């Protein structure tokens, strides 16, 4: 039991280290990419805020890679320090050695999926709204609330606002639709 706890703690520390490395690396790349895209239209603070809002979605996408690299680092460190050999010499099978890291990874994975998914959804929405506000000078083109779905589209002839009370599950059919056109 003590050995399971030791292996689980060691795996979690390595997993957090790999996550921190990737967070810094992806954050730096995302910041530079945001600076490149917006040019002189924004200051560094706005770009940093946008980067922070886009970071959870980017980390969520590479979570499997982080898990694989953390597992690789964990078992290589055990092999390098001969802890894997000592564990096997003590009469533990390789499957008993795998119990702690697998359990730790199942816990981390369920936390990331359970808590990370809503966080990614909300930060992605904030990112889109802030990006449109900062750089396009306007708010979002759509709104979903208790009063229904509101869409706005524009062309050379004017603006059209579309309001629907509800839609089907995939959003291809709108019900109780009202169109309001504003022309020149």
N, C-alpha and C positions, 0 to 999 in steps of 0.2 A: 504494500500500500504506500509506503514511504517512497519507494522507487517510482511508482506511478505518479505521485505528486511531483517528484523531482523532474521527471521527464515532461509532464504537462506544463510545469512552470517554465522550464527551459524552452519548450516549444513556443509558449505564449510570448516570452521575451524576444525570441528570434522573430516570430511573426510580427510583433509590434515594431521591431527594428527594421524589417523589410518594408513594412507599411510606411514608416517614417521616411525612409530613403526614397521610396517611390513618390510619396506626397511632396517632398521637397523638389525632386526632379521634375515631376509633372507640373507642380505649381510654377516653377521657374519657366518651363517651356510654355505653359498656358499664358503666363504674364507677358512674355516676349511676343507670343502670337497675338494677344489682344492689343498690345502696343502697335504691332505691325498693321493690324486691321483698321484701327481707329485713327492712326496717324496723329495729327495735331489737333484733332477734334475733342480730345479729352485730356484731363490731367492724370497724374500718376495715381492719385487716390481713387478716382473713379475706375481706373483700369484694375487696381488691386481689389476693389470691392467686387467687380465683375469676375475676376479670377477666383476669388474665394467662393462665389456662388456657383461657378462652373466646376470647381474641383471635386465635390462629392460625386457628381455623375461620372466624371472621368475615372475616379478611383473605383467606383462601383463596377465599371466595365472591365477593369483589369484585376478584379479580386481573384479570379481563378489563377492568374499568373502569379500573384503575390503568394497565394497558398502553395503553389507548386514550388516556387523558389524558397519559401520559408521551410518547407518540408525537406528540400534538398540540402539547405544550409544546416538544418537540425541534424539530419543523419550523417552528413559529412563531419560535423563537429563531434558527434558521438564516436564516429569511426577514428577520427584523428586523435582523440584523447583516450582511445581504447576502452571507452565506457561500454560500447556495444559488445566488444569481445568479453569484457568482464561480466556483463549481464548474461551473455550466453554461457560463460564458464560457471556461473552461479546456478545454472540449471534452468534458466528461463528460456522458453522458446521465443522465436522471433515474433510470433503472434502475441505473446504476452507483452513483449516490449512495445508492440504497435498500439496496444490498447489506449495508453495515455495520450499520445499525440492525435490519434483518431478521435477520441472523445473530446479533446480540446478543440480540434478543428470543427467537429460537429457543433459544438457550443458557439464558437466564433462565427461559423457560417450561419447558424440560425439567428444569432444576434444581428449580423450584418443584413440578412434578408428581412428580418422582422422590423428592425429599427431603421436600417439604411434605406429601404425602398421608399417609405414616406418622406424621409429627409431629402433624398434625391429628387423626388417629385416636387416638393415645395421649393427647394433651392433652384431647380431648373426653371420653374415658373417665375420665380423672382429674377433670375438671370435674364430671361426673355423680356420681362417687363422693364427692368432697369436698362438693358441694352437699347430697347426702343425709346425709352425716355431720354437717355443720355445722348444718343447719336442720331435718332430720327426726329427728335423734338416733339414726339407725340406718345400717347399711351398705346396700349395693346389694341389690336384690331378685333378682338373678341372678348366676351365676358360671359361666364357661366355662373348663374346664381339662382336663388329661390324664385325669382320672377321670370326665369327662362334663359334662353340663349340669345345673346346679342352679337351680331357680326357687322362689320363695317368694311365696305370695299369702295375703292375710288378709281376713277379713270379720268380721261380728259374732259368728259362732259359733266362730271360732278361726283357727288358722293351718294351711296345707297346704304341705308341702315336696314338690317334684316333682324327681325325678332321672331323667335319661335318659342312656344310654350314648352315643348319637349321634342325629343328625337328618338329614333330607334337605337338599339344598342351599338351599332357600328357607325352611327351618325350620318347615314346616307339618306334618310328620310326625315323631314321636319314636319311637325304638326302644329296647327294653329299659327300659321305664318303671317306676319305683317311686314310689308315692304314700304319704306319711306325713302323717297328720292329727293335729293337736293341738287338742282342743276344750276347752270350759270345764268 
